[in-house]
């Protein structure tokens, strides 16, 4: 079993994740499953082999942009602080957001908005003990496989 499988089991109590207005993992799954290209974009960002250097690299980018407290809240055990699409564009760079938007077939603003909805919850669920795994979250292929398996269980 991989990291995400363990996280899913802990979060859902071993039950399949359900969508709903309450948010949480079910809503996250619903957002990602309705747009597989977003799943690919997010795993590319969080994977150790991604252009940002995985979760550790992403955290560094947030810190450099003065938003370390925001990404830290996603990893920590407290409430997740929100991030705006504009802030994500500042952190990731307009070129990265434009590339993601192109893959999704939406405007850069729409892509950044979608990412701002998905990224905090996903990082939160991938770091259930309030800290990032020392070895990162795995490469993007491993993350894609784990998340794809989760979507098939839904």
ABEGO torsion letter per residue (X at the ends): XBAAAAAAAAAAGGBBBBBEAAEEAAAAAAAAAABAAAAAAAAAAABAABAAGEAAAAAAAAAAAGAAAAAAAAABABBBBBBBAAAAAAAAEAAAAAAAAAAAGBBAAAAAAAAAAAAAAAAAAABAAGBBBAAEAEBAAAAAAAAAAAAAAX
